[in-house]
């Protein structure tokens, strides 16, 4: 018996290739491990009452990350065909909202 779980899901090959290229990874399993690591970190941050944001290096242009299932109140609906085929990570992974205020 294995002590590891297994996940299987379909990913658009072009999207996967883009991610592998952006991350400098040759294996899809490495991309999946990295994605799960980031998702685990994000889930812990949200669970601890934190908000995940992205900013320009000078702190301007603030965007809040809103991912279904990660942020309370955001439905966990599957992405639409348009979202799956989009090159935009924000539309694939969730929604980036702008501007951010406390």
C-alpha positions in Angstrom: 0.0 0.0 0.0 1.3 3.5 -0.9 1.5 6.3 1.6 0.8 8.8 -1.1 -2.5 10.0 -2.6 -3.0 10.2 -6.3 -4.9 12.8 -8.3 -5.9 12.6 -11.9 -7.4 15.5 -13.9 -7.2 16.9 -17.4 -5.3 20.1 -18.1 -5.1 21.9 -21.4 -1.7 20.9 -22.8 -0.9 24.4 -24.0 -1.7 25.9 -20.6 0.5 23.2 -18.9 3.4 23.9 -21.3 3.1 27.7 -20.6 3.2 27.0 -16.9 6.2 24.6 -17.2 8.0 27.3 -19.3 7.2 30.1 -16.9 8.4 28.0 -13.9 11.4 26.4 -15.7 10.1 22.9 -15.0 10.2 20.0 -17.3 7.8 17.7 -15.5 4.1 18.2 -15.0 4.3 16.5 -11.6 6.7 19.3 -10.5 4.1 21.9 -11.6 1.4 20.1 -9.7 3.6 19.8 -6.5 4.4 23.5 -6.7 0.7 24.4 -7.3 -0.4 22.3 -4.3 2.3 23.9 -2.1 1.1 27.4 -3.1 -2.5 26.4 -2.6 -1.8 24.9 0.8 0.0 28.1 1.9 -2.8 30.3 0.6 -5.4 28.2 2.4 -3.5 28.5 5.7 -3.2 32.3 5.2 -6.9 32.7 4.6 -7.7 30.4 7.5 -5.6 32.7 9.7 -7.7 35.7 8.6 -5.2 37.1 6.1 -5.9 38.4 2.6 -3.7 37.5 -0.3 -2.7 40.4 -2.6 -0.3 41.3 -5.4 1.2 44.7 -5.8 3.7 46.4 -8.1 7.2 46.5 -6.6 6.5 50.0 -5.2 3.4 48.9 -3.4 1.0 50.5 -5.9 -1.6 48.8 -8.2 -2.9 46.4 -5.5 -4.9 43.4 -6.6 -6.7 41.0 -4.2 -6.7 37.3 -5.1 -10.2 35.7 -4.9 -10.2 32.0 -5.7 -13.4 29.9 -5.5 -13.2 27.6 -2.5 -10.4 29.6 -0.9 -12.1 32.9 -0.1 -15.3 32.7 1.9 -18.3 33.7 0.0 -16.9 32.9 -3.5 -18.8 30.0 -5.0 -16.9 26.9 -6.0 -18.3 26.6 -9.5 -16.2 25.0 -12.2 -14.5 27.4 -14.6 -16.4 28.2 -17.8 -15.0 27.1 -21.2 -13.9 30.7 -21.8 -12.0 30.7 -18.5 -10.4 27.4 -19.3 -9.2 28.6 -22.7 -8.1 32.0 -21.6 -4.4 32.8 -21.4 -5.1 34.8 -18.2 -4.1 33.1 -15.1 -6.5 35.3 -13.1 -9.5 34.0 -15.1 -8.2 30.4 -14.9 -7.4 30.4 -11.2 -9.9 32.8 -9.8 -10.6 36.5 -9.9 -8.3 39.3 -9.2 -10.1 42.3 -7.8 -9.0 45.8 -8.0 -8.6 48.1 -6.1 -8.0 46.6 -2.7 -9.1 48.3 0.5 -9.2 47.1 4.1 
